[in-house]
Amino acid sequence: VSFGSVPDFASTGPGVRVGGVVPGSPAEKGGLKEGDVMMKLDAVDMASLQTFSDFLKTAKAGQTVSVSVVREGKPLTLSITLVER
């Protein structure tokens, strides 16, 4: 599936920091922004980039995912509908 975020590979956590968002992607349409830190996808804690990758491997196109993020120090929940890659 396609999510549409580019991780910040220099970030060491906690969570997965967004380094960029692909224009027109599910992430952009769902409101994800550069600098957001994804803490959970559905009920899964995003402990690392590997956890994020593993989550996407089990997801299905058309699935809507609840994404818990921290933006500028404030918690926020977004809904992102995944698409086929």
C-alpha distance (Angstrom), angle and dihedral (degrees) to the residues before:
residue distance angle dihedral
V1 . . .
S2 3.77 . .
F3 3.81 122.5 .
G4 3.79 100.3 168.0
S5 3.77 106.0 -138.1
V6 3.78 128.0 122.3
P7 3.80 111.3 -144.9
D8 3.78 123.5 -132.2
F9 3.80 97.3 -118.7
A10 3.82 91.7 -166.5
S11 3.80 93.0 60.4
T12 3.78 115.2 102.6
G13 3.80 98.5 -164.8
P14 2.88 160.6 -165.9
G15 3.78 90.6 -149.2
V16 3.80 129.2 -4.9
R17 3.81 113.5 -66.9
V18 3.81 116.3 -145.2
G19 3.81 112.0 -127.0
G20 3.81 93.5 -179.3
V21 3.78 145.4 -15.8
V22 3.81 124.3 -129.3
P23 3.83 111.3 -121.9
G24 3.82 112.3 -109.2
S25 3.81 92.2 11.4
P26 3.80 127.3 132.9
A27 3.82 88.5 -105.4
E28 3.82 92.4 55.8
K29 3.82 92.5 44.2
G30 3.82 89.4 50.6
G31 3.80 92.6 52.6
L32 3.82 101.1 -105.5
K33 3.81 112.1 155.1
E34 3.78 137.1 -164.9
G35 3.80 108.9 -88.7
D36 3.81 94.8 30.7
V37 3.79 114.0 130.6
M38 3.80 113.4 -141.5
M39 3.80 109.0 -143.0
K40 3.83 100.9 170.3
L41 3.77 139.4 11.1
D42 3.79 106.4 -157.9
A43 3.83 102.3 -41.3
V44 3.82 95.4 -28.7
D45 3.81 117.2 108.6
M46 3.80 110.8 -132.4
A47 3.78 96.6 -134.4
S48 3.79 93.2 162.1
L49 3.77 145.8 -11.0
Q50 3.81 87.3 -91.0
T51 3.82 90.3 58.6
F52 3.82 89.2 51.4
S53 3.81 91.4 49.8
D54 3.82 92.0 47.4
F55 3.82 90.9 50.3
L56 3.81 92.2 53.1
K57 3.82 91.3 49.7
T58 3.82 89.4 61.9
A59 3.83 96.6 41.5
K60 3.79 125.3 97.7
A61 3.80 132.1 -137.7
G62 3.80 109.7 -97.8
Q63 3.80 92.4 29.3
T64 3.81 114.3 132.3
V65 3.79 112.1 -141.3
S66 3.80 126.2 -159.5
V67 3.81 106.3 -134.5
S68 3.81 118.8 -162.2
V69 3.79 109.5 -157.3
V70 3.77 139.1 171.7
R71 3.82 112.2 -134.9
E72 3.79 118.3 -176.3
G73 3.81 89.7 -20.1
K74 3.81 95.3 -50.8
P75 3.83 126.5 108.8
L76 3.80 116.8 -120.7
T77 3.80 134.5 172.4
L78 3.79 121.2 -143.9
S79 3.81 132.0 -175.9
I80 3.79 115.3 -136.6
T81 3.80 123.0 -176.7
L82 3.79 111.5 -149.9
V83 3.81 121.3 -136.5
E84 3.76 134.3 -157.7
R85 3.78 113.6 -85.0
